[in-house]
């Protein structure tokens, strides 16, 4: 077994110091782009371990970045971006929003906004897109009803984080599934059962808080069901268990047919729309490659083993290992303010812990995704809250007291870990394979 070495974690520490430090000093946690921070971390990793030549270390980094799992994940990111670009151009986003809003009962406006946000984020796979689409509508509801705008926007953010954690085309879900090596539909089914109580309780709280208010959403809510079909194709296909490449390809083809047939774009324009969608995934694809190279060097130098040894000294059961996974996932997201980046960073460590304590990959993927999403939905310097606050001219701190879902999601997941009775909860001997 390779001996653990705490100093091997220096590249990750350097990244976190740069990212968090610049955010604290400037008040903007996006002063240093994540891709630049990881490039610096890679340079630090290449300078460590003088017993190996630079070429040997570079080879290790390249093998890490070129791992089959990582490249598969990048390809899925690209396909997901292509689907997102063409379905948006075909009018899918607008029709999906209007369809959801058109069925909201007048006395459940805020609850309805939360449910619509859940549906949209689950369909689109993006919390940011959901917030951008629904925030103006939520602000209008607040204005007409006299309800606090922070409450209405909080409902949007809650729903956005629901889908961000579950959607089959969300970059967070893709990263969690691929880093842990499980099937997309297996992770979805288990994850859904964990967070469903949190979503139901959130809806009940919102209903209680707005029980004396009634508001009819007006305006042009025209939608074409054909434009929603591509989302249903992807959602149903993924749930059935079809290969994710086949599912996303089917979504792209369906969106293309719908868009061209409805005149949203021409056949010649189609490829430009696909390209625009792919471009939106460039940063996370490059970050994934850089992080994988850094982690490969950290692992070779004993950094991952050090983390595992540290956890093993305080963990004797699989339940304890799962709590360790949850803690690592949450802490990394606090530091990075990006749940996809946090999943890619923590994924390798979580995978190693899971292998050591025989935690099923679908459980590890759910834990990784849930706790990064929980933190991401609560931190005031995260892109979700910053965007939501800026759209309605309030501060992220105004919204936080109304973010019931992220808190309940974390509580639900902790109870799932602590109270579920499973055979594997008995004390076990860690695997000796490493």
NORLIN-V216460 format. One record per residue. RES is the residue in three letters. D_CENTER is the distance of its C-alpha to the mean C-alpha in Angstrom with 1 decimal. Layout:
# NORLIN-V216460
RES;D_CENTER, RES;D_CENTER
This chain:
# NORLIN-V216460
UNK;33.3, UNK;32.1, UNK;32.7, UNK;29.9, UNK;30.2, UNK;28.4, UNK;29.5, UNK;27.3, UNK;24.2, UNK;25.7, UNK;23.6, UNK;20.4, UNK;22.4, UNK;23.7, UNK;20.3, UNK;19.3, UNK;22.7, UNK;22.5, UNK;19.2, UNK;19.8, UNK;23.5, UNK;23.4, UNK;21.2, UNK;23.7, UNK;26.7, UNK;25.8, UNK;23.6, UNK;21.0, UNK;18.1, UNK;17.8, UNK;21.4, UNK;20.7, UNK;18.2, UNK;15.8, UNK;17.5, UNK;20.9, UNK;20.0, UNK;19.0, UNK;22.2, UNK;24.2, UNK;22.7, UNK;23.7, UNK;27.2, UNK;27.5, UNK;26.7, UNK;29.2, UNK;31.8, UNK;31.6, UNK;33.7, UNK;37.0, UNK;38.3, UNK;36.4, UNK;37.1, UNK;34.7, UNK;34.7, UNK;33.8, UNK;30.8, UNK;29.7, UNK;30.1, UNK;27.9, UNK;25.1, UNK;25.6, UNK;25.6, UNK;22.3, UNK;20.7, UNK;22.6, UNK;21.5, UNK;21.2, UNK;17.7, UNK;16.4, UNK;18.4, UNK;17.4, UNK;13.7, UNK;14.9, UNK;17.0, UNK;14.3, UNK;12.3, UNK;15.8, UNK;16.5, UNK;13.4, UNK;14.4, UNK;17.9, UNK;17.3, UNK;15.5, UNK;18.4, UNK;21.2, UNK;20.1, UNK;19.7, UNK;23.1, UNK;24.5, UNK;23.9, UNK;21.2, UNK;19.2, UNK;22.4, UNK;23.8, UNK;20.8, UNK;20.8, UNK;24.6, UNK;24.8, UNK;22.7, UNK;24.6, UNK;27.9, UNK;27.7, UNK;27.0, UNK;30.1, UNK;31.8, UNK;31.8, UNK;28.1, UNK;26.7, UNK;24.0, UNK;23.0, UNK;23.0, UNK;20.8, UNK;18.2, UNK;18.7, UNK;18.6, UNK;15.3, UNK;13.9, UNK;15.6, UNK;14.8, UNK;11.0, UNK;11.4, UNK;13.8, UNK;12.4, UNK;8.7, UNK;8.2, UNK;8.4, UNK;10.7, UNK;12.9, UNK;13.3, UNK;14.4, UNK;16.7, UNK;18.2, UNK;18.9, UNK;19.7, UNK;23.2, UNK;24.0, UNK;23.0, UNK;25.2, UNK;28.0, UNK;27.8, UNK;28.1, UNK;31.0, UNK;32.9, UNK;32.5, UNK;32.9, UNK;29.7, UNK;27.8, UNK;25.5, UNK;23.1, UNK;23.0, UNK;22.4, UNK;19.6, UNK;18.1, UNK;18.1, UNK;16.2, UNK;13.4, UNK;13.4, UNK;13.2, UNK;10.5, UNK;8.1, UNK;9.7, UNK;8.7, UNK;5.1, UNK;5.3, UNK;8.2, UNK;8.8, UNK;10.5, UNK;10.0, UNK;6.3, UNK;5.8, UNK;3.0, UNK;5.8, UNK;8.3, UNK;8.0, UNK;8.2, UNK;11.0, UNK;12.8, UNK;13.0, UNK;14.4, UNK;16.5, UNK;16.2, UNK;16.4, UNK;13.7, UNK;15.9, UNK;16.7, UNK;13.3, UNK;12.8, UNK;16.3, UNK;16.0, UNK;12.7, UNK;14.2, UNK;17.4, UNK;15.9, UNK;14.2, UNK;16.9, UNK;19.4, UNK;17.2, UNK;16.8, UNK;20.6, UNK;21.6, UNK;19.7, UNK;21.6, UNK;24.8, UNK;24.5, UNK;24.0, UNK;26.9, UNK;29.0, UNK;28.4, UNK;29.3, UNK;32.0, UNK;34.8, UNK;33.2, UNK;33.5, UNK;32.3, UNK;32.5, UNK;30.0, UNK;32.2, UNK;32.2, UNK;31.5, UNK;29.1, UNK;30.2, UNK;27.9, UNK;28.6, UNK;27.3, UNK;27.5, UNK;24.8, UNK;22.4, UNK;23.5, UNK;21.2, UNK;18.1, UNK;20.2, UNK;21.1, UNK;17.6, UNK;16.6, UNK;20.0, UNK;20.2, UNK;17.0, UNK;18.2, UNK;21.6, UNK;20.3, UNK;21.2, UNK;20.1, UNK;16.9, UNK;19.0, UNK;21.5, UNK;19.2, UNK;17.7, UNK;21.3, UNK;22.7, UNK;20.3, UNK;21.4, UNK;25.0, UNK;24.9, UNK;23.5, UNK;26.1, UNK;28.9, UNK;28.0, UNK;27.7, UNK;31.0, UNK;32.8, UNK;32.0, UNK;32.9, UNK;29.6, UNK;30.1, UNK;32.7, UNK;32.4, UNK;32.8, UNK;30.1, UNK;27.6, UNK;27.0, UNK;26.4, UNK;23.6, UNK;22.0, UNK;22.4, UNK;20.9, UNK;17.7, UNK;17.7, UNK;18.4, UNK;15.2, UNK;13.5, UNK;16.2, UNK;14.8, UNK;11.6, UNK;14.2, UNK;16.7, UNK;14.6, UNK;13.7, UNK;17.5, UNK;18.6, UNK;16.4, UNK;17.8, UNK;21.2, UNK;21.1, UNK;19.9, UNK;22.7, UNK;25.2, UNK;24.0, UNK;24.3, UNK;27.7, UNK;29.0, UNK;28.1, UNK;25.2, UNK;23.0, UNK;26.1, UNK;26.8, UNK;23.5, UNK;24.2, UNK;27.8, UNK;26.9, UNK;24.8, UNK;27.5, UNK;30.1, UNK;28.6, UNK;27.1, UNK;29.4, UNK;27.5, UNK;24.3, UNK;23.4, UNK;23.8, UNK;21.7, UNK;18.8, UNK;19.3, UNK;19.3, UNK;16.0, UNK;14.5, UNK;16.4, UNK;15.4, UNK;11.7, UNK;12.4, UNK;14.9, UNK;13.1, UNK;10.5, UNK;13.6, UNK;15.2, UNK;12.8, UNK;11.3, UNK;8.2, UNK;5.2, UNK;5.1, UNK;8.8, UNK;9.0, UNK;7.8, UNK;10.3, UNK;12.8, UNK;12.9, UNK;12.5, UNK;16.2, UNK;17.5, UNK;15.8, UNK;17.2, UNK;20.5, UNK;20.7, UNK;19.9, UNK;22.6, UNK;25.0, UNK;24.7, UNK;24.2, UNK;20.9, UNK;20.0, UNK;17.0, UNK;15.4, UNK;15.8, UNK;14.4, UNK;11.2, UNK;10.9, UNK;11.8, UNK;9.5, UNK;6.3, UNK;8.3, UNK;9.8, UNK;7.3, UNK;5.8, UNK;9.6, UNK;10.7, UNK;8.5, UNK;10.1, UNK;13.4, UNK;14.2, UNK;16.7, UNK;16.0, UNK;12.3, UNK;12.1, UNK;11.3, UNK;14.5, UNK;16.5, UNK;16.2, UNK;16.9, UNK;19.8, UNK;21.2, UNK;21.5, UNK;23.7, UNK;25.4, UNK;24.5, UNK;22.8, UNK;19.4, UNK;21.7, UNK;23.2, UNK;20.0, UNK;18.8, UNK;21.7, UNK;20.5, UNK;16.9, UNK;17.9, UNK;14.9, UNK;12.6, UNK;15.8, UNK;16.9, UNK;13.7, UNK;14.3, UNK;18.0, UNK;17.6, UNK;15.7, UNK;18.4, UNK;21.1, UNK;19.9, UNK;20.2, UNK;23.4, UNK;25.3, UNK;24.6, UNK;27.8, UNK;27.3, UNK;29.8, UNK;27.6, UNK;27.7, UNK;31.2, UNK;31.7, UNK;31.3, UNK;32.2, UNK;29.4, UNK;29.6, UNK;32.1, UNK;30.8, UNK;29.5
